[in-house]
Amino acid sequence: MSKSKRTKNNSLWRLAVGIPLLAVLVVGIVWLAWPHNQNSASKGLNVVAAENFWGDIAGQLGGNHVHVTSIITDPSADPHLYESNAQNAAAVSNADVVIVNGVGYDDFMSKLLGASKSNRDVLTAADILGVTDDGANPHLWYNIPRVAEVASKITASYETKDPDHKSDYEKNLATFKQSLDPLLKTIAQIKQQYADAPVAYTEPVPGYLLAAAGLSVKTPEGFAKSIEDGDDPSPADSQTMEDLMTTKAVKVLLYNSQATSPVTEHVKDLAKQAGVPVIGVSETLPPSEKNYQAWQQNQLDQLLKALQTK
């Protein structure tokens, strides 16, 4: 074969091999650069929770089969004042399951959900628990005896969206429910030993928990409502609250550490001066806590210890 023919054949061979190889490289580059949907089989279901306590529970229930994004996570922020952003909107638009608290606590989610349409499940804790009154206490995650009901609905949604992993989801739900037992036992212990014991709070954050434990809240309703709404309480309510501290008419003060004001700081100072135990309660899962259960157990243990103080 002549040199010119060999050169021509080599060129054709390189071209025949090079074109497919180039095509593969181009496809690979485009695939890597393309924004993939989180709902791919390798990454599982995309779950968005308005608050990190629901997000933590959602993650425990889904395990490796879900990717959870929690919107409110800042332990120093007041969730009532949260304003959503473009990143939140993107997360919601790409979600398979969205978990909302409801009862006016996370109204910003309505705007995010309305901004995009998709085949997603929207689970509202308030609806699941039958809390429909706009004036009801929105801190539903403190209703520990009923949190499992919300967990069951989340699991049902997972099973519908991802039936291939139904058995895993059922096992995770059973594990989660069992993990609540120590909390329920502590609540039962408090109720048995300290039923109707007088307590106070600056805001009704732990209201459901105190009710489950059978404790008697002495905080004036007007005081708690004003603090929650960011208003100054009436002079009469403020005086009543101060008297509860200075006369040690309550056994413990539960203090919202995420929504403070000069008024609540004053009440806390009076409690400390009078020797009334003060327990800080938060609205979001603190980064220092392992999970929802550990967070609530820690607060319950503090409450039990405070009630045991003479």
Residue pairs with C-beta under 8 A, 6 or more apart in sequence:
1 9
36 43
37 46
37 94
38 44
38 46
38 67
38 94
39 45
39 46
39 94
39 96
43 67
44 62
44 64
44 65
44 66
44 67
44 162
45 62
45 65
45 66
45 67
45 96
45 97
45 158
45 161
45 162
46 66
46 67
46 69
46 91
46 94
46 95
46 96
46 97
47 55
47 58
47 59
47 62
47 66
47 67
47 68
47 69
47 95
47 96
47 97
47 98
47 99
48 68
48 69
48 70
48 71
48 91
48 92
48 95
48 97
48 98
48 99
49 55
49 58
49 68
49 69
49 70
49 71
49 98
49 99
50 70
50 71
50 72
50 98
50 99
50 100
50 101
50 106
50 108
50 109
51 70
51 71
51 72
51 79
51 101
51 105
51 106
51 141
51 284
52 70
52 72
52 73
52 284
52 285
53 141
53 284
53 285
53 292
53 295
54 70
54 99
54 101
54 125
54 141
54 150
55 68
55 69
55 70
55 99
56 70
56 285
56 291
56 292
57 147
57 150
57 151
57 154
57 176
57 292
58 66
58 68
58 97
58 99
58 154
59 66
59 68
60 172
60 175
60 176
60 291
60 292
61 151
61 154
61 155
61 158
61 169
61 172
61 173
61 176
62 68
62 158
62 169
62 172
63 168
63 172
65 158
65 162
65 165
65 168
65 169
66 97
66 158
69 91
69 95
71 82
71 84
71 88
71 91
71 109
72 79
72 82
72 106
72 284
73 284
73 285
73 287
74 284
75 258
75 282
75 284
75 286
75 287
76 258
77 258
77 284
78 258
78 259
78 283
79 105
79 106
79 258
79 283
79 284
80 105
80 228
80 230
80 259
82 106
82 108
83 108
84 108
84 109
84 111
84 112
88 112
89 112
89 115
89 116
92 98
92 109
92 112
92 113
92 115
92 116
93 115
93 116
93 118
94 118
95 118
95 120
96 120
96 121
96 161
97 120
97 121
97 123
97 154
97 157
97 158
97 161
98 109
98 113
98 120
98 121
98 122
98 123
99 123
99 125
99 154
100 106
100 109
100 122
100 123
100 124
100 125
101 124
101 125
101 126
101 138
101 140
101 141
102 124
102 125
102 126
102 127
102 131
102 138
102 140
103 126
103 131
103 133
103 134
103 136
103 137
103 138
103 140
104 134
104 138
105 138
105 139
113 122
121 157
121 160
121 161
123 150
123 153
123 154
123 157
125 140
125 141
125 150
126 132
126 136
126 138
126 140
128 149
128 150
128 153
129 140
129 143
129 146
129 149
129 150
131 140
137 204
137 207
137 208
139 204
139 205
139 206
139 207
139 208
139 283
140 146
140 150
140 208
141 147
141 292
142 205
142 206
142 207
142 208
142 209
142 296
143 208
143 209
143 212
144 180
144 183
144 184
144 187
144 208
144 209
144 212
144 296
145 184
145 187
145 212
147 180
147 292
148 176
148 177
148 180
151 173
151 176
151 177
152 173
155 169
155 170
155 172
155 173
158 165
158 169
159 166
159 169
159 170
162 169
179 293
180 293
182 293
182 297
183 293
183 296
183 297
183 300
186 297
186 300
186 301
186 304
187 209
187 212
187 213
187 300
189 304
190 213
190 214
190 215
190 300
190 303
190 304
190 307
191 212
191 213
191 214
193 307
194 213
194 214
194 215
194 251
194 307
195 214
195 215
196 214
196 215
196 216
197 215
197 216
197 251
197 307
198 215
198 216
198 218
198 249
198 250
198 251
199 210
199 215
199 216
199 217
199 218
199 250
199 251
199 252
199 253
199 254
200 217
200 218
200 219
200 241
200 244
200 245
200 250
200 252
200 253
200 254
201 207
201 210
201 217
201 219
201 224
201 253
201 254
201 255
201 256
201 281
202 219
202 224
202 227
202 253
202 254
202 255
202 256
202 264
202 267
202 268
203 224
203 227
203 228
203 256
203 259
203 264
204 224
204 228
205 254
205 256
205 281
205 282
205 283
206 254
206 281
206 299
207 217
209 296
209 299
209 300
210 217
210 254
213 303
218 244
218 249
218 250
219 241
219 244
220 233
220 236
220 237
220 240
220 241
222 233
222 234
222 237
223 233
223 234
223 237
223 238
223 240
223 241
226 232
226 233
226 234
226 237
227 233
227 256
227 259
227 261
227 263
227 264
228 259
230 261
232 263
233 241
233 263
238 263
241 267
242 266
242 267
242 270
243 249
244 250
245 253
245 267
245 270
245 271
245 273
245 274
245 276
246 270
246 273
246 274
247 274
248 274
248 275
248 276
250 276
251 276
251 277
251 306
251 307
251 309
252 276
252 277
252 278
252 279
252 303
252 306
252 307
253 267
253 268
253 271
253 276
253 277
253 278
253 279
254 278
254 279
254 281
254 303
255 264
255 267
255 268
255 278
255 279
255 280
255 281
256 264
256 280
256 281
256 282
256 283
257 280
257 281
257 282
258 282
258 283
258 284
259 283
268 278
271 277
271 278
272 278
277 305
277 306
277 309
279 299
279 302
279 303
279 306
281 299
282 295
285 291
285 292
285 295
286 295
289 295
289 298
